[in-house]
Amino acid sequence: MVINMQLNGSEIVVECLKEQGVDTVFGYPGGSILNIYDALYKHSGEIRHILTSHEQGAAHAADGYARATGKVGVCMATSGPGATNLVTGIATAYMDSVPLVAITANVTLPMLGKDSFQEVDIAGVAMPITKHSYIVKNVEELAGILRRAFEIARSGRPGPVLVDITKDVTAAVCEYTPCEIAKKERTIVSSPEEFAKVEEYIKEAQKPFIYLGGGAILSEAYDEVAEFAERIDAPVCDTLMGKGGFDGNSPRYTGMIGMHGTKASNLGVSECDLLIALGARFSDRVIGNPKKFAEGAKIVHIDIDPAEINKNIRVDASLIGDLKLVLQELNRALEQQEHGEWMQKVGELKDKFPLKYDQGQLSCPYVIETIDQVTKGEALITTDVGQHQMWAAQYYHYTRPRTFLSSGGLGTMGYGLGACIGAQVGQPDKICINIAGDGCFRMNMNELATASRYNIPIIQVVINNHVLGMVRQWQTLFYGKRYSQTVLNDKVDFCKVAEGLGCTAIRVTAKEEVEPAIRKAIDLKAPVLIECVIPEDDKVFPMVPAGAPIAEVFDGDDLKG
């Protein structure tokens, strides 16, 4: 039986959130959105609201929640600066295809366009960084727009949607009819002839290589990717977004590809005769010089977004559709392939060029490896952006999807702590650890107050080298060691900051202190900061200079030579 109700706009917002299965909202109130917050107060037993320290933290937390759970993340903010403070988080989600709905409230309809107090055209501002943005000026349209927003956010290639609601709409009353939400549909667009062409390429290949992107995780294609790699007998590399989409402990796995990818991945892809891209977008950080990328190979691109085909790299064949369905079809159609000689050669590259670092002192790779060992590879890791991000991608073994959350496309410093909070809320049984550099941590370290307020047991690891490490690395290698504005050797005491924000703090200055600190932080089941002080000139290797072919990958030994 359909039940019609007379509700105001704010109550409609809450009912629509409940319809969509939303159990958590991250946000910060203000004048224009007060009506919605009043409705949330009345439904606090059904929808949990996490009050962050800053609206950007709310957007990152909703993003982390979405990446960790596969659900649509939701954040809220008031008009003007509240809404604009969400923009970086929305852009971060957009670049990495994260399903997010941002709900903002604006001034009343008669005050729009008059430079009213805290008035901003946030729908216009957000248009280039959302799949769609709305401004709701009629309460009769509110429920339909909210439902479409969630559908757009989760369908096809996921992404953020913004819904801005004028304050008078949040108070206006209209008839509301509950609606049952349809399940997400998976589709394949490509024809049988296009499948046949890809199958023929695979059968002809002698040296195939799989290049795995974030689409494998978004489509939940973990099992299908593993079966496909076995079926075509090929090695597998991944992007930053693809971490966990393939078992990082598998003998087939060669590590990350691209600017800080392994030599085995970069040299292997440069030598293969068939490169199969699964849910990847051929980012500039992956391909280096596009004219020299896998130039001896046929390239097959499988993706849900037709706009990505031939955008950065010209391909020989493509399949458009949900990766899980596409791989199921290929796995059914293909006979078992054998490439023993090629697999042996790639294995020799892995043996010849392992990842390595200075074992004689405390370093970020050592911290990451210790976290991996203590957590048995089962933690959920978030990161900020920079050297620590690359080390976390290189030295932790991700064996399952949705266990590595990082800002890949936008490269957002300050992303990790909010994302870690959101991930822990969404996956409360997981050990959630954020790895940040000291430069990144400064950006949004106020979110430690959010973790302590709700006793969210995240572990914040600060890799403190007292510099902006990745920028300094470039200055060292390419700018004649002119360290312009990258030295952070000031009087900030991160442990005191953490304690002042209600968290436990541990400072680590020696290798033997790392494991006890991690175990203590896990046992406390409360928000903990671990500051690890490392040398200022540690570098991330391997490395490919910007714009160079990925085959020109070099490491510390090459520099010495």
Protein Blocks (a to p, Z undefined) as FASTA:
>chain_A
ZZdddddfklmmmmmmmmnopabdcddddfklmmmmmmmmmmmmmmccdddfbfklmmmm
mmmmmmmnopacdddddehjlmmmmmmmmmmmmmnopacddddddddfklgoplpghiac
fklmmmmmcfbdcddfbfklmmmmmmmmmmmmmgcjaddddddddfklmmpccddddddd
dddddddfbdfklmmmmmmmmmmpmbdcddddfklmmnopmmmmmmmmmmnopaddddfk
lgojacfkbfklgbjedjklcfklmmmmmmmcbdcdehiahiaklnmpmklgoklbccdd
ddfblklgoklpccfbdceddfklmmmmmmmmpccdddfklmmmmmmmmmmmccdddfkb
ccfklmmmmmmmmnnopaccdddedjklmmmmmmpccfbghiaccdfknopghklmmmmm
mmmmmmmmbccdddddfklmmmmmmmmmmmmmnopabddddddehiafklmmmmmmmnoo
paghiaccbfbdfklmmmmnopacdddfbfklmmmmmmmmmmnopacdddddddfkbccd
ddddehiafklgccfklmmZZ
